[in-house]
Amino acid sequence: MAERIGIATEVYGRLERGNMLPSVPTFRKLCAVLSLSADEALGLTTENPLPWTPPAPSPEVSEPAELRRLLRRARQLDRNSLRVLSLVAAHLGQKNG
């Protein structure tokens, strides 16, 4: 694949492992070689979901009710209040960790 898109195998390995993002020209070459539109590659289309992309878990199933309530409240906070909440959460995480 690296040869087909014109990059070093080491660079392709880093891309594949998620350690770096491709440049726009490299991304376009990847899409062309894989016969994918950029929207499909980025998961922006729902017509044909990519087989290697796991479905997003339903928040109702994967998150406890307390966390969902906290997230709803956090979305309503102004920037300063959100910063304070983040500091409190970090502090609580240190106590529990």
LUMKE-743473 format. One line per field, with one value per residue (C-alpha): x negated, y negated, z. Coordinates in nm, 2 decimals, always signed. Last residue first. Layout:
X c(X,...) .
Y c(Y,...) .
Z c(Z,...) .
// end
This chain:
X c(+0.67,+0.97,+0.82,+0.65,+0.98,+1.15,+0.90,+0.94,+1.32,+1.29,+1.06,+1.30,+1.59,+1.40,+1.33,+1.69,+1.80,+1.56,+1.68,+2.05,+2.24,+2.54,+2.34,+2.21,+2.57,+2.64,+2.31,+2.38,+2.72,+2.56,+2.29,+2.55,+2.76,+2.46,+2.31,+2.30,+2.67,+2.83,+2.53,+2.58,+2.25,+2.11,+2.09,+1.74,+1.57,+1.38,+1.67,+1.70,+2.06,+2.22,+2.50,+2.43,+2.18,+1.94,+1.72,+1.40,+1.32,+1.68,+1.67,+1.33,+1.48,+1.35,+1.19,+0.91,+0.64,+0.82,+0.90,+0.54,+0.42,+0.66,+0.53,+0.17,+0.25,+0.43,+0.15,+0.20,+0.25,+0.00,-0.03,+0.29,+0.13,+0.20,+0.06,-0.26,-0.30,-0.25,-0.53,-0.76,-0.66,-0.77,-0.51,-0.41,-0.04,-0.09,-0.43,-0.28,+0.00) .
Y c(-0.66,-0.75,-1.06,-1.16,-1.12,-1.35,-1.62,-1.59,-1.60,-1.92,-2.08,-1.99,-2.13,-2.45,-2.48,-2.41,-2.69,-2.92,-2.83,-2.85,-2.54,-2.39,-2.10,-2.01,-1.95,-1.70,-1.54,-1.50,-1.35,-1.10,-1.01,-0.95,-0.73,-0.49,-0.49,-0.19,-0.11,-0.45,-0.60,-0.36,-0.23,-0.36,-0.09,+0.05,-0.08,+0.21,+0.28,-0.08,-0.20,-0.21,-0.47,-0.64,-0.88,-1.09,-0.79,-0.97,-0.72,-0.73,-1.11,-1.11,-0.88,-0.53,-0.33,-0.21,-0.34,-0.67,-0.72,-0.65,-0.90,-1.17,-1.10,-1.14,-1.47,-1.59,-1.49,-1.17,-1.16,-1.02,-0.75,-0.59,-0.24,-0.26,-0.60,-0.51,-0.20,-0.41,-0.64,-0.34,-0.20,-0.52,-0.70,-0.69,-0.58,-0.25,-0.20,-0.24,+0.00) .
Z c(+4.11,+4.33,+4.48,+4.15,+3.97,+4.22,+4.15,+3.78,+3.81,+4.03,+3.77,+3.49,+3.68,+3.73,+3.36,+3.28,+3.51,+3.33,+2.98,+3.06,+3.17,+2.98,+2.83,+3.18,+3.30,+3.02,+3.08,+3.45,+3.38,+3.14,+3.39,+3.67,+3.43,+3.38,+3.03,+2.79,+2.73,+2.73,+2.55,+2.26,+2.15,+1.82,+1.56,+1.51,+1.20,+1.03,+0.78,+0.68,+0.68,+0.34,+0.31,+0.64,+0.51,+0.72,+0.82,+0.72,+0.45,+0.32,+0.31,+0.13,-0.13,-0.14,-0.42,-0.18,-0.42,-0.47,-0.10,-0.01,-0.28,-0.14,+0.21,+0.09,-0.08,+0.24,+0.47,+0.65,+1.03,+1.27,+1.54,+1.43,+1.38,+1.01,+0.97,+1.16,+0.94,+0.63,+0.75,+0.80,+0.46,+0.30,+0.09,-0.28,-0.26,-0.43,-0.26,+0.09,+0.00) .
// end
